[in-house]
């Protein structure tokens, strides 16, 4: 398999993490060279490569770290991005006997305009203004049968109280904004 051609992109990064200059290269090598570990590389830069602008900061290419912290004592959920708090929303939490679970979890489900099934009567409530889940659902805890998550509510006057069956109720406008920023897998820390 001689003559195997691979395309490479080369980026030069200084010690401060700034991308100095991209270059594009073509590398031609043989299967024998790869298998023996002896690779001879010829790099050819395209004409006019000096005119290619720098890519910018290496931070532009690093993964974004975000997480939610639900503080039950002050009934707020905080959104953190790369260690910095960027938003806070008031919430309603689980009432006595139906406390919101404490611990570390992950968002496992995102649903826009959710359908709700009453846990006791099994009545189905379609999406709409009377749906107890409001406009959005972000599930972060389940026992395999029941689930707890962040969701909207048609009863926004109850925000700030301990009134739910464990879920975290939010104003519909707030959950809609938060929903757009959260992905499945986002860590959720619930503390007392």
VOBAZA-505360 format. One record per residue: residue number from 1; residue in three letters; y, z, x of N, C-alpha, C in turn. Coordinates in steps of 0.02 Angstrom, whole numbers, plus 32768, in hexadecimal, padded with zeros to 4 digits. Layout:
// VOBAZA-505360
[NUM, 'ALA', [Y, Z, X], [Y, Z, X], [Y, Z, X]];
...
//
This chain:
// VOBAZA-505360
[1, 'UNK', [7FC5, 8000, 8029], [8000, 8000, 8000], [803F, 8000, 802C]];
[2, 'UNK', [8043, 7FD0, 8058], [807E, 7FCC, 8084], [80B9, 7FB0, 805D]];
[3, 'UNK', [80F4, 7FC3, 8072], [8130, 7FA7, 8054], [8147, 7FCB, 8015]];
[4, 'UNK', [812F, 8008, 8009], [8145, 802F, 7FD0], [8190, 803E, 7FD8]];
[5, 'UNK', [81B8, 802D, 7FA5], [8200, 8037, 7FAA], [8216, 806E, 7F7B]];
[6, 'UNK', [823B, 809D, 7F95], [8255, 80D6, 7F6E], [82A1, 80D4, 7F6F]];
[7, 'UNK', [82C1, 80E2, 7F36], [830A, 80E7, 7F33], [831E, 812F, 7F39]];
[8, 'UNK', [834F, 813E, 7F63], [8365, 8183, 7F6C], [83B0, 8188, 7F5E]];
[9, 'UNK', [83C7, 81C1, 7F45], [840E, 81D0, 7F41], [841A, 8209, 7F71]];
[10, 'UNK', [844C, 8202, 7F9A], [845C, 8235, 7FCB], [849F, 8253, 7FB9]];
[11, 'UNK', [84A2, 8295, 7FB8], [84E0, 82B8, 7FAA], [84EB, 82EA, 7FE2]];
[12, 'UNK', [8527, 82EA, 7FFE], [8536, 8317, 8035], [855D, 8352, 8018]];
[13, 'UNK', [8546, 838F, 8025], [8567, 83CB, 800B], [8579, 83F7, 8046]];
[14, 'UNK', [85B8, 840E, 8049], [85CC, 843A, 8080], [85B5, 8481, 8073]];
[15, 'UNK', [85C3, 84AF, 80A1], [85AB, 84F4, 809B], [85CB, 8519, 8061]];
[16, 'UNK', [8604, 8502, 8047], [8624, 8522, 800E], [8609, 8508, 7FCC]];
[17, 'UNK', [85DA, 84D9, 7FCF], [85BC, 84BF, 7F92], [85E2, 8486, 7F73]];
[18, 'UNK', [8612, 8469, 7F97], [8639, 8431, 7F7D], [8617, 83F0, 7F90]];
[19, 'UNK', [860F, 83C4, 7F5F], [85F1, 8382, 7F6C], [8626, 8359, 7F8F]];
[20, 'UNK', [8617, 8342, 7FCD], [8648, 831E, 7FF4], [8649, 82D3, 7FE6]];
[21, 'UNK', [860E, 82B5, 7FE2], [860D, 826D, 7FDA], [85C7, 8257, 7FC7]];
[22, 'UNK', [85C1, 8232, 7F90], [8580, 8217, 7F7F], [8574, 81D7, 7FA7]];
[23, 'UNK', [8537, 81C9, 7FB5], [8524, 818A, 7FD4], [84E4, 8174, 7FB3]];
[24, 'UNK', [84D7, 8136, 7FB6], [849A, 811C, 7F98], [8472, 80FA, 7FD0]];
[25, 'UNK', [8433, 8106, 7FD0], [840A, 80ED, 8007], [83CC, 80CD, 7FEB]];
[26, 'UNK', [83B1, 80A1, 8012], [8370, 8084, 8003], [8342, 8096, 803C]];
[27, 'UNK', [8308, 80AD, 802C], [82D9, 80C1, 805F], [829A, 8097, 8057]];
[28, 'UNK', [8284, 807A, 808E], [8246, 8055, 808D], [8215, 8078, 80BB]];
[29, 'UNK', [81DB, 8087, 80A1], [81A9, 80A8, 80CA], [8165, 808F, 80B3]];
[30, 'UNK', [8131, 80A1, 80D6], [80EE, 808A, 80C4], [80C4, 80C4, 80AD]];
[31, 'UNK', [808F, 80B6, 8089], [8060, 80E9, 8072], [8042, 810C, 80AE]];
[32, 'UNK', [8034, 80E6, 80E4], [8017, 8105, 8120], [8048, 8138, 813E]];
[33, 'UNK', [8088, 8127, 813F], [80B9, 8155, 815C], [80BD, 8194, 8133]];
[34, 'UNK', [80BB, 818F, 80F1], [80BE, 81C9, 80C6], [8081, 81F5, 80D1]];
[35, 'UNK', [8046, 81D6, 80D4], [8008, 81FD, 80DA], [8002, 821E, 811E]];
[36, 'UNK', [8020, 8202, 8153], [801C, 8221, 8195], [8056, 8251, 81A2]];
[37, 'UNK', [8088, 824F, 8177], [80C1, 827B, 8180], [80F5, 8260, 81B0]];
[38, 'UNK', [80EB, 8223, 81C9], [811A, 8204, 81F7], [813F, 81CF, 81CF]];
[39, 'UNK', [817C, 81DC, 81BF], [81A2, 81AE, 8195], [81DF, 8196, 81BC]];
[40, 'UNK', [81E5, 8155, 81C0], [821F, 8137, 81DF], [824C, 8120, 81A6]];
[41, 'UNK', [828A, 8132, 81A7], [82B7, 8124, 8170], [82F1, 80F9, 8188]];
[42, 'UNK', [82FF, 80C5, 8162], [833A, 809C, 8170], [8369, 80A4, 8134]];
[43, 'UNK', [83A5, 80BC, 813F], [83D4, 80C8, 8109], [8409, 8092, 810C]];
[44, 'UNK', [8414, 8072, 80D2], [8447, 803E, 80CE], [8478, 8052, 8097]];
[45, 'UNK', [84B8, 8059, 80A9], [84EB, 806A, 8078], [8507, 8029, 805C]];
[46, 'UNK', [8516, 8028, 801B], [8532, 7FEA, 7FFE], [8578, 7FDE, 8018]];
[47, 'UNK', [858D, 7F9E, 8017], [85D0, 7F8D, 802D], [8602, 7FB2, 8002]];
[48, 'UNK', [8639, 7FC7, 801E], [866D, 7FE9, 7FF8], [865D, 8031, 7FE7]];
[49, 'UNK', [8628, 804E, 8005], [8614, 8092, 7FF3], [8649, 80C6, 8006]];
[50, 'UNK', [8675, 80B4, 8033], [86AB, 80E2, 8045], [86DA, 80EE, 800A]];
[51, 'UNK', [86D9, 80C2, 7FD9], [8707, 80C8, 7FA0], [86EA, 80F3, 7F68]];
[52, 'UNK', [86AE, 810D, 7F70], [868F, 8135, 7F3B], [86AF, 817B, 7F3D]];
[53, 'UNK', [86CB, 8192, 7F04], [86EC, 81D4, 7F03], [86B9, 820C, 7F08]];
[54, 'UNK', [86CF, 8248, 7F1D], [86A1, 8282, 7F1F], [868D, 8296, 7ED9]];
[55, 'UNK', [8652, 82B5, 7ED2], [8639, 82C9, 7E91], [8659, 8309, 7E77]];
[56, 'UNK', [8677, 8331, 7EA2], [8696, 8370, 7E8C], [866F, 83AC, 7EA3]];
[57, 'UNK', [8679, 83E3, 7E81], [8659, 8422, 7E94], [860E, 8421, 7E84]];
[58, 'UNK', [85E7, 843F, 7EAF], [859F, 8444, 7EA3], [8591, 846E, 7E65]];
[59, 'UNK', [85C0, 849C, 7E53], [85B8, 84C5, 7E17], [85B3, 849B, 7DD7]];
[60, 'UNK', [85D0, 845E, 7DDA], [85CC, 8431, 7DA0], [8584, 841C, 7D92]];
[61, 'UNK', [8558, 8424, 7DC2], [8513, 840C, 7DBA], [84E1, 8445, 7DB5]];
[62, 'UNK', [84F8, 8483, 7DB8], [84CB, 84BC, 7DB4], [84BD, 84CD, 7D6C]];
[63, 'UNK', [8483, 84EB, 7D5D], [8474, 84FD, 7D18], [84A3, 8533, 7CFE]];
[64, 'UNK', [84B1, 8530, 7CBD], [84DB, 8561, 7C9C], [84AF, 859B, 7C85]];
[65, 'UNK', [84C3, 85D8, 7C94], [849D, 8612, 7C7D], [84C4, 8633, 7C44]];
[66, 'UNK', [84A4, 8636, 7C0A], [84C3, 8657, 7BD2], [8493, 8688, 7BB3]];
[67, 'UNK', [84AE, 86BB, 7B93], [8485, 86EA, 7B6E], [84AF, 870E, 7B3A]];
[68, 'UNK', [848D, 872C, 7B0B], [84AE, 8753, 7AD6], [849F, 879D, 7AE0]];
[69, 'UNK', [84D0, 87C7, 7AD4], [84C6, 880F, 7AD4], [84DB, 8828, 7A8F]];
[70, 'UNK', [84AC, 8846, 7A6B], [84BB, 8863, 7A2A], [84C0, 88AF, 7A34]];
[71, 'UNK', [84FC, 88C9, 7A29], [8507, 8911, 7A30], [8506, 892F, 79EA]];
[72, 'UNK', [84D1, 8954, 79DA], [84CA, 896F, 7997], [84FD, 89A6, 7988]];
[73, 'UNK', [8513, 89CA, 79BD], [8541, 8A01, 79B2], [8586, 89E9, 799C]];
[74, 'UNK', [859D, 89B1, 79B8], [85DF, 8998, 79A3], [85DA, 895C, 7974]];
[75, 'UNK', [859C, 894A, 7964], [858F, 8914, 7933], [85B4, 88D4, 7946]];
[76, 'UNK', [85A7, 88C0, 7983], [85C3, 8882, 799E], [858D, 885D, 79C4]];
[77, 'UNK', [8591, 881A, 79C4], [8567, 87F2, 79EF], [8596, 87CE, 7A20]];
[78, 'UNK', [8583, 87D0, 7A60], [85AC, 87B4, 7A95], [8587, 8778, 7AB4]];
[79, 'UNK', [85AC, 8742, 7ABE], [8591, 8707, 7AE0], [85AA, 8707, 7B27]];
[80, 'UNK', [857B, 8703, 7B57], [858C, 8701, 7B9E], [8579, 86BD, 7BBA]];
[81, 'UNK', [85A5, 86A3, 7BE4], [8599, 8664, 7C07], [85A4, 8670, 7C51]];
[82, 'UNK', [8570, 8667, 7C79], [8573, 8673, 7CC1], [858F, 86B8, 7CD1]];
[83, 'UNK', [8578, 86EB, 7CAB], [858C, 8730, 7CB7], [85CE, 8745, 7C9A]];
[84, 'UNK', [85F4, 8717, 7C7C], [8635, 8726, 7C5F], [8632, 8725, 7C13]];
[85, 'UNK', [864B, 8759, 7BF3], [864D, 875A, 7BAA], [867F, 8727, 7B92]];
[86, 'UNK', [8668, 86F8, 7B67], [8695, 86C5, 7B4E], [86A3, 86CA, 7B03]];
[87, 'UNK', [867C, 86F3, 7AE0], [8687, 86FB, 7A98], [8668, 873C, 7A80]];
[88, 'UNK', [8684, 8756, 7A49], [8669, 8792, 7A28], [8670, 8788, 79DE]];
[89, 'UNK', [863D, 879B, 79B9], [863E, 8793, 7970], [8627, 87D4, 794F]];
[90, 'UNK', [8649, 87E9, 7919], [8632, 8823, 78F3], [85F3, 8811, 78CB]];
[91, 'UNK', [85C6, 8842, 78C2], [8587, 8835, 78A0], [8575, 8870, 7873]];
[92, 'UNK', [8547, 8863, 7845], [8525, 8898, 7820], [84DF, 889C, 783C]];
[93, 'UNK', [84C2, 88D8, 783E], [8481, 88E2, 785E], [8451, 8905, 782D]];
[94, 'UNK', [8415, 8912, 7844], [83E2, 8931, 781A], [83F3, 8978, 7805]];
[95, 'UNK', [83E3, 8986, 77C6], [83F0, 89C9, 77AA], [83B9, 89F9, 77BD]];
[96, 'UNK', [83C2, 8A39, 77AE], [8390, 8A6D, 77BD], [834D, 8A5A, 779E]];
[97, 'UNK', [8319, 8A5E, 77C6], [82D7, 8A4A, 77B0], [82C8, 8A01, 77BC]];
[98, 'UNK', [82FB, 89D9, 77C8], [82F4, 8991, 77D6], [831E, 897F, 7813]];
[99, 'UNK', [831E, 89A9, 7846], [8349, 89A0, 7880], [833C, 895E, 78A3]];
[100, 'UNK', [8371, 8942, 78BE], [836C, 8907, 78E9], [8348, 891C, 7928]];
[101, 'UNK', [8315, 88F7, 793E], [82EF, 890C, 797A], [8319, 890B, 79B9]];
[102, 'UNK', [830C, 893B, 79E4], [832F, 8942, 7A25], [8302, 8925, 7A5A]];
[103, 'UNK', [831F, 8902, 7A8B], [82F9, 88E7, 7AC2], [8314, 88A4, 7AD9]];
[104, 'UNK', [82E9, 8880, 7AFF], [82FC, 883F, 7B1A], [82D1, 880A, 7AF8]];
[105, 'UNK', [82F1, 87D7, 7ADE], [82D0, 87A3, 7AB7], [82EB, 875F, 7ACC]];
[106, 'UNK', [82D3, 872A, 7AAC], [82EE, 86E6, 7AB6], [82F4, 86C5, 7A72]];
[107, 'UNK', [8327, 869B, 7A6B], [832D, 8673, 7A2E], [82F1, 8644, 7A2D]];
[108, 'UNK', [82CA, 8647, 79F7], [828F, 861C, 79F1], [8296, 85E8, 79BA]];
[109, 'UNK', [82CC, 85ED, 7992], [82D3, 85C0, 795A], [831D, 85B6, 7949]];
[110, 'UNK', [8330, 8577, 793C], [8373, 8565, 7926], [836C, 853B, 78E7]];
[111, 'UNK', [838D, 854F, 78B0], [8388, 852A, 7872], [83CE, 8525, 7852]];
[112, 'UNK', [83E3, 84E8, 7846], [8420, 84DD, 781F], [840E, 84D9, 77D6]];
[113, 'UNK', [8436, 84F7, 77AB], [842A, 84F7, 7763], [83E3, 850F, 7752]];
[114, 'UNK', [83D3, 854C, 7765], [838E, 8565, 775C], [837C, 8571, 7713]];
[115, 'UNK', [833B, 856E, 7707], [831E, 8583, 76C6], [8307, 85CA, 76D1]];
[116, 'UNK', [8310, 85F5, 769F], [82FC, 863B, 76A5], [82C7, 864B, 7672]];
[117, 'UNK', [8294, 8671, 7688], [8261, 8689, 765A], [8266, 86D5, 7657]];
[118, 'UNK', [826E, 86EF, 761B], [8273, 8737, 7612], [8233, 8757, 762C]];
[119, 'UNK', [8238, 878A, 7657], [81FC, 87A8, 7675], [81CF, 87CD, 7643]];
[120, 'UNK', [81E9, 87E1, 760A], [81C1, 8808, 75DB], [81AC, 87DF, 759E]];
[121, 'UNK', [81DB, 87B8, 7582], [81CB, 8791, 7546], [81B3, 874B, 7556]];
[122, 'UNK', [81BD, 8735, 7594], [81AC, 86F2, 75AC], [81D5, 86BB, 758A]];
[123, 'UNK', [820B, 86CD, 7567], [8238, 869C, 754A], [8257, 8673, 7582]];
[124, 'UNK', [825D, 8631, 7577], [827B, 8603, 75A7], [82C3, 85F8, 7593]];
[125, 'UNK', [82F2, 85FF, 75C4], [8338, 85F2, 75B8], [834C, 85B7, 75E5]];
[126, 'UNK', [8361, 8580, 75C6], [8374, 8544, 75EE], [83B5, 854F, 7613]];
[127, 'UNK', [83C5, 8522, 7641], [8406, 8527, 7663], [843F, 8523, 7630]];
[128, 'UNK', [8475, 8545, 763F], [84AE, 8544, 7613], [84D4, 8585, 7615]];
[129, 'UNK', [8508, 858C, 75EC], [8534, 85C6, 75EF], [8513, 8608, 75DC]];
[130, 'UNK', [84DB, 8606, 75B7], [84BA, 8644, 75A3], [847F, 8657, 75D1]];
[131, 'UNK', [8472, 862E, 7604], [843B, 863D, 7631], [844D, 8679, 765D]];
[132, 'UNK', [8423, 86AD, 765E], [8433, 86E9, 7686], [8439, 86DC, 76D1]];
[133, 'UNK', [841E, 86A3, 76E9], [8422, 8693, 7730], [8462, 866D, 7741]];
[134, 'UNK', [8488, 865C, 770F], [84C6, 8637, 771D], [84B7, 85F1, 7738]];
[135, 'UNK', [84E2, 85DA, 7765], [84DF, 8595, 777C], [84B3, 8589, 77B9]];
[136, 'UNK', [84A4, 85BD, 77DF], [847E, 85B3, 781E], [844F, 85EF, 782A]];
[137, 'UNK', [841A, 85E1, 7850], [83E8, 8614, 7862], [83D6, 860B, 78AC]];
[138, 'UNK', [83D8, 8643, 78D1], [83C1, 8646, 7917], [838E, 867E, 791C]];
[139, 'UNK', [834E, 866E, 7919], [8319, 86A1, 791B], [830D, 86B8, 7962]];
[140, 'UNK', [8306, 86FB, 796B], [82F8, 8716, 79AE], [82C0, 8749, 79B0]];
[141, 'UNK', [82A4, 875D, 7977], [826D, 878D, 7976], [823D, 877A, 793E]];
[142, 'UNK', [81FC, 8781, 794B], [81CB, 8777, 7916], [818D, 87A0, 7926]];
[143, 'UNK', [816B, 87B4, 78F1], [812A, 87D5, 78F9], [80F2, 87A5, 78E5]];
[144, 'UNK', [8104, 8766, 78DB], [80D4, 8734, 78C6], [80D6, 8727, 787B]];
[145, 'UNK', [80F1, 8756, 7856], [80F8, 874E, 780D], [8141, 874E, 77F9]];
[146, 'UNK', [8165, 8780, 7810], [81AC, 8787, 7801], [81D5, 8775, 783E]];
[147, 'UNK', [8215, 8765, 7833], [8241, 8753, 786A], [8284, 8775, 7860]];
[148, 'UNK', [82A5, 8781, 7898], [82E8, 879D, 7899], [8313, 876F, 78C3]];
[149, 'UNK', [8351, 8765, 78AC], [837D, 8739, 78D1], [83C6, 8743, 78BD]];
[150, 'UNK', [83F0, 871C, 78DC], [8437, 8718, 78CB], [843C, 86E5, 7893]];
[151, 'UNK', [8464, 86F4, 7860], [846E, 86C4, 782A], [84AF, 86D2, 7806]];
[152, 'UNK', [84C5, 86A2, 77DE], [8500, 86AA, 77B5], [84F0, 86D5, 7779]];
[153, 'UNK', [8521, 86DC, 774C], [8517, 8704, 7710], [8549, 86F0, 76DB]];
[154, 'UNK', [8535, 86F2, 769B], [8566, 86E8, 7666], [858E, 8727, 7658]];
[155, 'UNK', [857D, 875F, 7679], [859E, 879F, 766E], [85C2, 87B6, 76AE]];
[156, 'UNK', [85F4, 8791, 76C1], [8617, 879F, 7700], [863B, 87E2, 76FF]];
[157, 'UNK', [8647, 87FE, 76C5], [8667, 8840, 76C0], [863C, 8878, 76DD]];
[158, 'UNK', [85FB, 886A, 76E7], [85CE, 889D, 7703], [85C9, 889B, 774F]];
[159, 'UNK', [85EB, 886B, 776F], [85EB, 8867, 77B8], [8607, 88A9, 77D3]];
[160, 'UNK', [85E6, 88C4, 7807], [85FB, 8902, 7825], [85D2, 893E, 780D]];
[161, 'UNK', [85A5, 8932, 77DD], [857D, 8969, 77C2], [8533, 8961, 77D4]];
[162, 'UNK', [850D, 8996, 77CA], [84C5, 8994, 77D3], [84A6, 898B, 778E]];
[163, 'UNK', [8499, 894C, 777B], [8484, 893C, 7736], [8449, 890D, 7731]];
[164, 'UNK', [8433, 88EF, 7768], [8400, 88BB, 7763], [83B9, 88D8, 776A]];
[165, 'UNK', [8388, 88AC, 7764], [8342, 88BE, 776F], [832F, 88B2, 77B9]];
[166, 'UNK', [835F, 88B8, 77E6], [8353, 88AF, 782D], [8378, 8874, 784B]];
[167, 'UNK', [8389, 8843, 7822], [83AD, 8809, 783B], [83F5, 881A, 784D]];
[168, 'UNK', [8415, 87EB, 786F], [8459, 87F3, 7885], [8484, 87C1, 785D]];
[169, 'UNK', [84A9, 87DC, 782E], [84D3, 87B2, 7803], [8516, 87A4, 7825]];
[170, 'UNK', [852D, 8767, 781E], [856D, 8753, 783A], [8595, 872C, 7806]];
[171, 'UNK', [85D6, 8729, 7811], [85FF, 86FD, 77E7], [85E6, 86B6, 77F1]];
[172, 'UNK', [85E6, 868F, 77BB], [85CD, 864B, 77C0], [85F2, 8622, 77F5]];
[173, 'UNK', [8634, 8629, 77F8], [865B, 8604, 782A], [8646, 8618, 7871]];
[174, 'UNK', [8638, 8658, 787B], [8624, 8671, 78BE], [85DF, 8657, 78D1]];
[175, 'UNK', [85AF, 865A, 78A3], [856B, 8643, 78B5], [856A, 85F8, 78C0]];
[176, 'UNK', [8594, 85D3, 789E], [8597, 858B, 78A9], [85B0, 857B, 78EF]];
[177, 'UNK', [85E2, 85A1, 7907], [85FB, 8597, 794B], [85C6, 85AC, 797E]];
[178, 'UNK', [85A9, 85E7, 7974], [8576, 8600, 79A2], [8539, 85D1, 79A5]];
[179, 'UNK', [8524, 85B9, 796C], [84EA, 858C, 7966], [84F1, 8550, 7994]];
[180, 'UNK', [852D, 8534, 7998], [8539, 84F8, 79C2], [8535, 8507, 7A0C]];
[181, 'UNK', [853A, 8547, 7A1F], [8539, 855A, 7A66], [84F6, 8574, 7A7E]];
[182, 'UNK', [84C8, 8581, 7A50], [8489, 85A2, 7A61], [844F, 8571, 7A5B]];
[183, 'UNK', [8421, 8576, 7A8A], [83E5, 854D, 7A8A], [83A8, 857A, 7A84]];
[184, 'UNK', [8371, 855C, 7A71], [8331, 8580, 7A72], [8325, 8596, 7ABA]];
[185, 'UNK', [8310, 85D4, 7AC3], [8305, 85EF, 7B06], [833E, 861B, 7B1F]];
[186, 'UNK', [8377, 861B, 7AFD], [83B0, 8644, 7B12], [839B, 868E, 7B0D]];
[187, 'UNK', [83A4, 86B5, 7B44], [8394, 86FC, 7B41], [83C1, 8723, 7B11]];
[188, 'UNK', [83A3, 8753, 7AEF], [83C6, 877F, 7AC1], [83B5, 87C7, 7AD5]];
[189, 'UNK', [83E7, 87EE, 7AE6], [83DF, 8834, 7AF7], [83FB, 885E, 7ABF]];
[190, 'UNK', [83D2, 8888, 7AA0], [83E8, 88B3, 7A6A], [83E7, 88FB, 7A84]];
[191, 'UNK', [8421, 891A, 7A83], [8426, 895F, 7A9B], [8444, 898C, 7A65]];
[192, 'UNK', [8431, 89CD, 7A6A], [8448, 89FE, 7A37], [8490, 8A0F, 7A3F]];
//
